[in-house]
Amino acid sequence: MKVYLDDERVAPAGWTQVRWPDEAIKLLQAGAVTHFSLDHDLGNDQRGTWYDVLLWIEREVALCQFIPPASIEVHSANPAGRKRMLAAIESIMKIAS
């Protein structure tokens, strides 16, 4: 399953749309996510942020042998946010390998 986390943009064809981090985590917990793309600015930090999702993946990989999606991408237009997100993804992939 391809999961697209964004509170404003519409998911591309073939991707499952989720608007909030808790929705993304539920799908990740089910174990069927092969591709994951996320945005930085989700609009309502009380509902969670991109960091909540990547932190959850990192923790599960490190502590529970969770296998992360084969592809984790960033589709954010926020340059500083993109940089932070890519660093978090790099950390996840290092732990997973």
N, C-alpha and C positions, 0 to 999 in steps of 0.2 A: 504494500500500500504506500502511496506517495501522499505525504501530509504537508499542507501549506498553511502556516500560521501567520495570519494577518487580519487585523481588525477592520481594514478598509478595502484593500484590493481583493478582487475576485480571483480565486484559484484558477490556474490554467487547466485546460481540458485534461482529464485523467488524474487529477489531484483531488484529494479530499480536503475540503475547506474546514479549518477551525479558526475561531476568532480569539480564543483565550488560552493561556498557558495550561490551565487545569484540563481543558479538553485535549490538548496535545499530549499531556502526560498520560492521560487515560488510554489513548491509542498506543503510545509507546509501551505502556505496561502490558498491553495485550500481546505485544511481541510481533506484530505483523508489519511494522513500518520499515520499509526498505529505503525510502528517500524522504528527507525532511528539509523543508525550506522555511526560513523564518525571517520576520521583520523585526527591526529594533524598536521602533516607536509604536507601541500598542495602544496608546490612548487612555488607559485606565490602570494605573499602577496598583490600585487596590485589588484588581483582578489578577495581578501578577505581571511579570515581565519576561522578556526573552531569557534573562539570566536565570530565572527560576527553572526554566526548561533545561537549559544547558547544564546547570548545577545538578539537577536531578539525574540527567544522563551520566554526568561525570561520576557522581556518587555511586550510582548503580553499576557502572563499569568497574570502578575501583573496588567496591565492597561485595558485589553480588554476581560478578562474572556476566553482567548484562552485555549483550552484543549490540552495539549501537547501529543505527541505520548505516548502510553502506555509503550513503551520500548525505552529508549535512551541508546545506547551502544557506547563504545569506542573500536576501533580495532587498535589503534596506537601502534607501537613498541617503542615509545619514552616514557620512564618511567616518567620523570618529567612532560612532556606534559600530559600524561594520568592522573596523579595526579590532575593537574589543571582542566582538563576537567571533571573529576568525581566530583570535588568540585562544579563546575558550574552546573552540572546535579543535584546534591543533592539540591542546592539552588532552582532550578526550581521546583523540586518535592515538596519541603517544601511549596513554594508559592502556588502551585497547589492544595495542600491538605486542 
